[in-house]
Amino acid sequence: MRACLSLNDIPEGIPMKVNIGTQLVVIIRRGSKVWAISPYCPHRGADIWKGDIVDETIRCYLHGYIYDLNTGAPILIPFSDKYSGWRETGNLIRFPVDEYGGEVCITIP
């Protein structure tokens, strides 16, 4: 499934939730760069869209994990040095994004 919207309809630096078919997706824009990710943090399933966007990363509001929006990989796992049992995390689920002349298209495999 594929959905397209205007780049101008995506707010700058504020996560935006949209449904593409039955899949809830979070769209994040920084300038002309756009990412589409799952709405849930891979650590404990918190609403990742409630987190802070800093440069090309998103920080989960619940436990402070920080993920790279380009790769989906965690770049900060808090408390891992203090608590050996602190659960590690997987990568963010990312969806392909293409831009065509001011239109942003997201593909759900």
C-alpha positions in Angstrom: 0.0 0.0 0.0 1.2 3.5 -0.8 0.0 6.9 0.3 1.1 10.4 -0.9 0.8 13.8 0.6 2.2 17.3 0.0 5.5 18.1 1.8 3.8 21.4 2.9 1.1 19.4 4.8 3.8 17.8 7.0 4.6 20.0 10.0 8.3 20.8 10.6 9.8 18.9 13.5 6.5 17.7 15.0 5.7 14.0 14.6 2.4 13.5 12.6 0.3 10.3 12.9 -1.5 9.0 9.8 -3.2 5.8 8.8 -2.1 4.1 5.6 -4.5 1.3 5.1 -4.6 -0.4 8.5 -1.1 0.7 9.4 -0.6 3.6 11.8 2.5 5.5 10.7 4.4 8.5 12.2 5.8 11.0 9.7 8.6 13.3 10.7 9.9 16.2 8.7 13.1 18.2 9.0 13.4 20.7 6.2 12.9 18.7 3.0 13.9 15.4 4.7 11.0 13.1 5.7 11.0 9.8 7.6 8.1 7.4 8.2 8.3 5.1 11.3 6.2 2.8 13.5 4.4 4.8 16.2 5.8 2.6 19.0 9.2 2.5 20.7 10.9 -0.8 20.3 12.0 -0.8 23.9 8.6 -1.0 25.8 6.1 0.0 23.2 5.5 3.6 24.3 4.1 6.1 21.8 7.3 7.2 20.2 5.5 10.1 18.5 5.2 11.8 21.9 9.0 12.1 22.0 11.4 14.9 21.1 12.9 15.3 17.6 16.5 16.5 17.8 18.3 16.9 14.4 17.8 13.5 12.8 16.9 11.5 15.9 13.9 10.9 18.1 14.0 10.5 21.9 11.3 8.3 23.5 9.5 10.3 26.2 9.1 7.3 28.5 12.6 6.0 29.1 14.9 8.3 27.1 16.0 5.9 24.4 17.3 7.8 21.3 17.0 6.4 17.8 18.6 7.5 14.6 15.8 8.3 12.1 18.0 7.4 9.1 18.8 3.9 10.2 16.3 3.2 13.0 19.2 2.1 15.2 19.3 3.1 18.9 22.1 5.5 19.6 21.5 6.0 23.3 20.4 3.3 25.7 20.0 4.9 29.1 21.0 3.3 32.4 22.7 0.4 30.6 25.8 1.0 32.7 23.9 1.1 36.0 21.4 -1.7 35.5 22.7 -4.8 33.9 19.2 -6.1 33.6 18.0 -3.0 31.7 16.4 -4.4 28.5 18.2 -3.6 25.3 16.1 -2.6 22.3 15.6 -3.3 18.6 15.6 -0.8 15.8 12.7 1.4 14.9 10.5 0.0 12.2 11.0 2.3 9.2 8.9 2.6 6.0 10.2 3.7 2.6 9.7 7.4 1.7 10.0 8.9 -1.7 9.6 12.5 -2.8 8.3 13.5 -6.2 8.2 17.3 -6.9 6.8 18.3 -3.5 4.8 15.2 -2.9 5.9 12.7 -0.3 5.0 9.0 -0.8 5.2 6.4 1.9 5.1 2.7 1.1 3.8 0.0 3.5 5.2 -3.4 2.4 
